[in-house]
């Protein structure tokens, strides 16, 4: 299963009271760091995202507004 499909499935299961959309995109200019997830309007980028990270990103960031620091892209 692709990351975007996992996000879509998990978000649908949660039946959130807000509109959330998961969409596949291109490189986002940080491809060297692995699969990337961008959360808008927050402007937070998560890098090196694996399938087992999807629940944590949804539960922490999307549902509870807490950034998952271990996955956050840190600009130098």
GIFENHU-V134879 format. One record per residue. N is the residue number from 1. RES is the residue in three letters. OMEGA is omega in radians with two decimals (999 if undefined). Layout:
# GIFENHU-V134879
n | res | omega
N | RES | OMEGA
N | RES | OMEGA
This chain:
# GIFENHU-V134879
n | res | omega
1 | UNK | 3.10
2 | UNK | 3.13
3 | UNK | -3.09
4 | UNK | 3.11
5 | UNK | 3.11
6 | UNK | 3.10
7 | UNK | -3.13
8 | UNK | -3.11
9 | UNK | -3.11
10 | UNK | 3.13
11 | UNK | 3.11
12 | UNK | 3.12
13 | UNK | -3.06
14 | UNK | -3.11
15 | UNK | -3.09
16 | UNK | -3.14
17 | UNK | 3.12
18 | UNK | 3.11
19 | UNK | 3.12
20 | UNK | -3.12
21 | UNK | 3.03
22 | UNK | -3.07
23 | UNK | 3.09
24 | UNK | -3.14
25 | UNK | 3.11
26 | UNK | -2.98
27 | UNK | -3.08
28 | UNK | 3.10
29 | UNK | 3.07
30 | UNK | -3.09
31 | UNK | -3.10
32 | UNK | -3.10
33 | UNK | 3.13
34 | UNK | -3.11
35 | UNK | -3.03
36 | UNK | 3.05
37 | UNK | 3.09
38 | UNK | 3.12
39 | UNK | 3.12
40 | UNK | 0.24
41 | UNK | -3.08
42 | UNK | -3.13
43 | UNK | 3.13
44 | UNK | 3.09
45 | UNK | 3.05
46 | UNK | -3.10
47 | UNK | -3.12
48 | UNK | -3.05
49 | UNK | 3.09
50 | UNK | 3.13
51 | UNK | -3.10
52 | UNK | 3.09
53 | UNK | -3.03
54 | UNK | -3.14
55 | UNK | -3.12
56 | UNK | 3.13
57 | UNK | 3.13
58 | UNK | -3.09
59 | UNK | -3.08
60 | UNK | -3.01
61 | UNK | -3.05
62 | UNK | -3.05
63 | UNK | -3.03
64 | UNK | 3.06
65 | UNK | 3.09
66 | UNK | -3.13
67 | UNK | 3.08
68 | UNK | -2.99
69 | UNK | -3.08
70 | UNK | 3.14
71 | UNK | -3.05
72 | UNK | 3.05
73 | UNK | -3.14
74 | UNK | 3.13
75 | UNK | 3.14
76 | UNK | 999
